[in-house]
């Protein structure tokens, strides 16, 4: 890449051993401002050198603001999600530092907007990670957390915009040149704040993931809030404002979201047709949004003419905007290019003619998969389709040449198994054979991939390594190879900083510990004392406690509390077990099991205290045992009465646990002589059993459950 002469001048300045020239000799901040937009890494070096050179007070005061802006640019270009979030946090602190120390500066208005923008960008990073989650419940939960952050950002942006509007009012009729410049700067800052509010709302709308009608309406309502704000920015901005043209492109996007695609296309073509320099960013955005509208609608298949048009437009975009390939728009354009290449190759009958477009599509997907962006997982899915078109999944796993090929092969095996399990009327024996074969292939592919990654000169992104280790751990777990699962996943589970993949790996590893423990105790190959002596119990407990600390409000934390509670039950520590199990959140998928384990543990502890109380001659101790008995009985009753409803389509084991919990509740009511509660509880259950509403193992199990009730 060619760098302008100014950059080499900067390099010379950075290389000097002495202090930088005085403030009146070099226009430091103007230079940094220009440099920041294209080479933020060099801008950061320059600012660091400047800060150590005893600059003039007016220059020193603005350095934290410039550092914050540079860190924000670096964050936006960072491909690693964890480092991106760290840079956002750093920028936030620097913006706040400048605002606190310079409350009367005219630059505070910009800083407030930028500070709010950091919150919005953190929300976008959260949403991007949510969309990378493999399971819908996890995606929806993380998207909801991102929505909350978007809403906080919106409040901050609105507060900043209101303050800027008040500052503008301080110059009703500016007289001096300085006052005119100040007012113009504030007006532009106000437009930027309004644009950011509109874009923040558009991003917030993406957190509504379900296709349910109510959710779709909620999403459109947020889009409806964004559109008039963006339209006002478009109207108020001058023709020389970069902000106005971007706003007009986003207004077109809102038109399409509201169902008026022709109007959207007309607006986008208007922006694309502009020739003034100020419209450049808006044109780049409009081209991207047009491609997005043409082929990225989940509710309809793109027309062949649209695919041809996107191919042409994407080629032009990549050529014209090469410096923007790493932006969100650039990632999207590269994905759309790969998509149309794969589509066109699939329509080509001659195998030889597919080679060139598929090779290019593969290269584009590989680029996207090597960073964390909104298209990473979609690129991975497209890569699987590419290999399938080439017949590559018939290739021997031992001949796969790269980490990426191995990871894709493992994902292909998972996809094929999912399809087999979804077929109606599948033979159970045949399905089990296929499951074992697919698991074996996936384990072989992932093991080879991790080995190749260790030998590769090209670094594999940590997120992809973590994903591979997590997947390998899961396949070992589902294959009942618990020791192998622990060995494969322990490193990924304890990765720093923690990620969604490390959380998944931790859940797999902890379940493997629990299953291995149960297997050893059941088979008699080891006692609890043996496992405590060799450190197994300690390692399991430490992992669970780490998970609770790292992911206190996430599923990994609940899994840790659940597994640790079960371990404490085995260790005959009922009070500690009940404490751990009682902290599992209400939305935990296995809450029925948790509540039942808690109730049985509390009931057993209550019985033990009853026996101790009756045998205890000391009056004070007897009273204490009776008090503890009452508390355990209360905890058991609370667990049984707050049992969640049986989910639709529950498996026989879960259904059996649920019905047994109702039996225990009925017994508790009987002991308390609340006979009316028993009828209210039992009659609907018997009716449901007779009508076949509960799926148990068979007629024998159903009859037995009905008889017990």
Secondary structure as GFF3:
##gff-version 3
##sequence-region A 1 709
A	DSSP	alpha_helix	5	15	.	.	.	ID=ss1
A	DSSP	alpha_helix	28	38	.	.	.	ID=ss2
A	DSSP	alpha_helix	40	51	.	.	.	ID=ss3
A	DSSP	alpha_helix	57	77	.	.	.	ID=ss4
A	DSSP	alpha_helix	81	101	.	.	.	ID=ss5
A	DSSP	alpha_helix	108	131	.	.	.	ID=ss6
A	DSSP	alpha_helix	136	168	.	.	.	ID=ss7
A	DSSP	three_ten_helix	169	171	.	.	.	ID=ss8
A	DSSP	alpha_helix	177	205	.	.	.	ID=ss9
A	DSSP	alpha_helix	213	236	.	.	.	ID=ss10
A	DSSP	alpha_helix	242	257	.	.	.	ID=ss11
A	DSSP	alpha_helix	261	272	.	.	.	ID=ss12
A	DSSP	three_ten_helix	277	279	.	.	.	ID=ss13
A	DSSP	alpha_helix	280	295	.	.	.	ID=ss14
A	DSSP	alpha_helix	304	320	.	.	.	ID=ss15
A	DSSP	three_ten_helix	322	324	.	.	.	ID=ss16
A	DSSP	alpha_helix	328	346	.	.	.	ID=ss17
A	DSSP	alpha_helix	351	369	.	.	.	ID=ss18
A	DSSP	alpha_helix	376	390	.	.	.	ID=ss19
A	DSSP	three_ten_helix	392	394	.	.	.	ID=ss20
A	DSSP	three_ten_helix	397	399	.	.	.	ID=ss21
A	DSSP	alpha_helix	403	422	.	.	.	ID=ss22
A	DSSP	alpha_helix	428	455	.	.	.	ID=ss23
A	DSSP	alpha_helix	462	478	.	.	.	ID=ss24
A	DSSP	alpha_helix	482	493	.	.	.	ID=ss25
A	DSSP	alpha_helix	500	523	.	.	.	ID=ss26
A	DSSP	alpha_helix	528	533	.	.	.	ID=ss27
A	DSSP	alpha_helix	536	550	.	.	.	ID=ss28
A	DSSP	alpha_helix	555	570	.	.	.	ID=ss29
A	DSSP	alpha_helix	574	582	.	.	.	ID=ss30
A	DSSP	alpha_helix	591	615	.	.	.	ID=ss31
A	DSSP	alpha_helix	619	641	.	.	.	ID=ss32
A	DSSP	alpha_helix	652	671	.	.	.	ID=ss33
A	DSSP	alpha_helix	675	690	.	.	.	ID=ss34
A	DSSP	alpha_helix	699	708	.	.	.	ID=ss35
###
